[in-house]
Amino acid sequence: MTELSATPAAILPDDAPTERLKRPTIWRKLRRDKAAMLATGFLVLVVALGVLAPWIAPYDPYDNNLRMMLKPPSEAHWLGNDGQGRDMVSRLLFGIRTTLSMGLLAVLAGGSIGAILGLLAAYFRAMEGPIMRVVDVLLSFPSILFGLAIAAVLGAGTTSITIALTVAAVPSIARITRGAALVVMQQEFISACRAIGMSDMRIMFRHLLPNCASTIFVYLTLQLGQTILLGAALSFIGLGAQPPTAELGTMAADGRNFLFFAPHVSTIPSVAIFMIVLAFNVLGDALRDVLDPRLRQ
């Protein structure tokens, strides 16, 4: 018993210093990737613009001015005006705010639920079958069907689309978490924790989850871009934010009837969606390359 008791004490405390030593190395490696740094800087700027939108928007994004309807970019309105004469800069700032809010909330909620389900499936083998069968069922449905079903029940709007995006994010994150947790479960320190009588919840959330955190975080970064793209697509077909709410997908849909004589109305929010999703994908790929030990060797 003396050796068993000493084993986790020798292993577990040493993990923390090791992780602390790795963090600067990871950051230095990430800084060497110019594309990742560019994506990070762009995302920081976009988030700042969304947060500060109520204070930096030059005009009221919901103020109609039919005399300025479909005006091209000018000195007074840098990105022109939409079909209701509203300033496109102000609409874009508030659209970024709405789109990012829905995407972040959905990924955080769906990621939390999916991570817990994945941990439970990996740790309690009796629960693995039922949980993973539910996950398989959810994965068999296209994400857009969740939007259609939830919109039919709750009505179109930001609340229903956020719920749909949350549900769509759960199964893939649950599967990724389970796979990462199964690998960690094979490590000796998990056996040592059990040997000294540590509770299941403490093992799961004190030792198992932190060792899966890097894998989950990288996938959440990639998932965030896909969630934003899916949310914009649902809004584009009328299931998401409803007019006059400024949201990038809705803004792109509003301008599709003016593509030939006022293309800026639709192309500006579409380019914004493209750039945000691309930045999240580039950052997620860079984080995966840095954090995956197989790719670091």
N, C-alpha and C positions, 0 to 999 in steps of 0.2 A: 504493500500500500504506500510505502514511503516513496518508491520510485514513480508510481502513478500520480501521486499528489504533486510531485516535483515537476513532472513532465509539462503540464499546461502552464505552470508558473514560469518554466523556462522558455516556453514557446510563445505564449500570448503577449507578455510585455515587450518581447523583442520585435513584434510585428509593427508596433506603433512607431518606434524610431526609424525602422526600415522604410515605412511609408513616408515619414517626414523627410527622409533623405532623398526619396525618389521625386518628390514634388518639384523642387527646383530644377532637377534634371528634365522632367517632363515639360516644364515651362520653357526651358532653354531649347529643347528640341522643337517645341511648337513654334517658338519665335523664329527658328530657321526657315520655316515654311512660309514664304512670302504670300502665297495664296491664302493660307489660313489666317495670317495677320490682317490681310486686306479684308477678308470676309468678316473677321471679328470686329475690325474698325467700322465696317459698313453696318453691321448689326447693332453695334453700340449707338451709332448715329441714328439709325432707324428707330430704335427703342426710345432714345432721347426725344426725337421728334414726336413720337406718339404720345409720350408722357406729357410733354410740354405743349401739345397741340392747342389746348384752350387758351394759352397765354401768348403763343407766337403766331397763330393763324391771323393773317392780315384782314380777313373778312369773316362775317358770320357764314358758316358753311350751309346754312339752311335759308339764307336770305335770297328769295327769288327776285330777279331783275330781268324781265322779258326784253327790255331794250338791249341787253347785253347777250342775248341768247346765241349760243354757238359761235361767239367771237373767238378768233384765233389768239394765240399768245401776244401780249402787248406789254408796254412798260408798266401799266397799272395792274394788269393781271398776267403774271409771268407764264402761266400755263393755260391761259385762255379761260373760257366759260363753258359750262355744260348746257344741256337743252333747256334748262330753266333759268339760265343766266347766272348761275351760282359760280363763285370763284373756284377754279380747279385746284389751286394751291391749298386753300382752306379745306376743301373736300378731301384732298389727298391726305393731309395731315390727320384729319379725323378718321378717314378710312383706314389708315395704318393703325391708328389707335384701336379701332373696333376689331379689325382682323387679327392683330396680335393678341388682343385680350381674349378673344374666343379660342385661338390656337393654344396659347399658353395655359389657359384654364383647363381646356380639354386634355392636353397632354399631361399636366400635373395630376389631374383627377384620374384619368385613365391609367397613367403610369403608376400611381400609388395603388390602385385596385389591382392592376395586372401584376405588379411586383409582389404584392401580398399573396395573390393566388398562386403565382409561380413558386414562391417560397414554401407555401403549404403543400403544394403538389410534390416538391422535391424532398421535403423533410418528412412528411407523414405519407408513407407509401400507400396507405389505405385510401387516402384522399386523392391520390394521383389520377386514378381512373376516372372518377366522376368529374373532377375539375378539367382534365384535359379533353374529355369528350365534349363538355360544354364549350371549351375553347375551340375545338375543331368545328363545332356547329356554327359558332360565330364567324370563324374564318371562311366558312363556305359561302357566306352571304357577301355580295359586294357592299362596300361601305355606303354607297349612295342609296341602297335600299333602306338602311337604317334611317337616313334622312327622310326618305319618302314616308316610311311607316310612322316615325315620330312626328313629322309634320302633320300627318293625317290625324294623329291623336291629339297633339298639343297645339296645332296650328303653326304656320310658318312664323319665324322670328328668330332672334338671336338666342333665346333660351332653348328652343327645340333643336337648333343646329348645334349648340354647344353640347347638349346631351347626346346627340347623334355622334358627334366627333369623339366624345368621351367613350361611348360604347365601342366605337370602331377601333379605338386605340388599345383597349384592354387585351384582346386575345393575343396579338402579336407580342406585346410586352410580357404577358404571362409566359408565353412559350420561350422567349429569350431568357427571362429570369430563371425559369426552371432549368434550362440547359446549363446556365452558368452555375446555379446552385448545386446541381448534380456533380459538377466537377469539383467544387469546393468541398462537398460532402465526403469526398474520397481522401481528403487531407488528414494527416495524423492529429492535428490540433482539435478537430471536431470529435474524434474518438477520445481524446484526452479530456475535453469538456464533459462528455458524457460519463467518463470514468469517475470524475470527482463529484458527480451528482448535480451538475448545473442544470437548471430548468430548461425545458424546450424553448420557451419564449426568449429566454436570455441568450441561448445559443443562436437562435434564428436572427434576432435583431441586434445582438451585440457582436457576433462574430461572423455569421453566415452572410447577412445582408451587406455589411461593409466590404467584404471580400468580393461581392458581386456588383458593387456600386459602380465601378468603372465601366463594366460592360453595359449596365442599365443606362448609365448617363450618356454614353456614346450613342446608344440606340435611340434614346429619347431626343437627342439632338437631331438625328436623322428623321425621326418620326415627326418632329415639330414642323419641319418643312413640308412633309407630305400632308400633315393635318391642316396646315394653312392652305395648301393647294386644294385639298378636298373641301374645306369650308368655303373657299372662294367659288369653287365649282357649284356647290349647292346653292350659294347665294345667286350665282349667275342664272340658274334655272328657276329662281324665285322661291326657294325653300328657306333661305336664310334671312338676313336683315332685310326689312321691308322699307321701301321709300317713305319718307325722305332720308332715312338713316344713312350716313356715309359709311360704306364698307366697300372694299376694293372689288370684290366680285360683283356686287350690285352696281357699282359705278361702271364697270366694264359692260354689264348688260344694258345699262341705260344708254350707252353710246353706240350700240351695235346698229341702230337704225340710221346713224349719221356718218358711217364709215367713209363714204365717198366724198362728202363735202365738209366734214368736221371730224377727221380721224383722231384728233387729240383727245376727244372725250372718252374714247374707249381704249386707245393705245397707252395712254399715260398710266392708268391703274393696272393695266395688263403687264406693262413693263415692270411696275413696282412689285407685283406678285412674283414675276419671274426672277427678279433680282433678289428678293427676300428668300425665296425657296432655294435658289442657287447658293446663296451665302450659307444657309443652314446646312446644305448638303456638303459643301466644301469644308466647312468647319467640322462636321461630323466625321467625314473621311479622314481629316487630319488627326482628330482625337483618336480615332480607331487605330491609325498607324502608330501613334505614340504610345497608347495605353495597352495595345495588344502585345503581350510578351513574345508571341511567336513572330511578330513582324519586327520587333526590336532586335532580335538576334541576328 
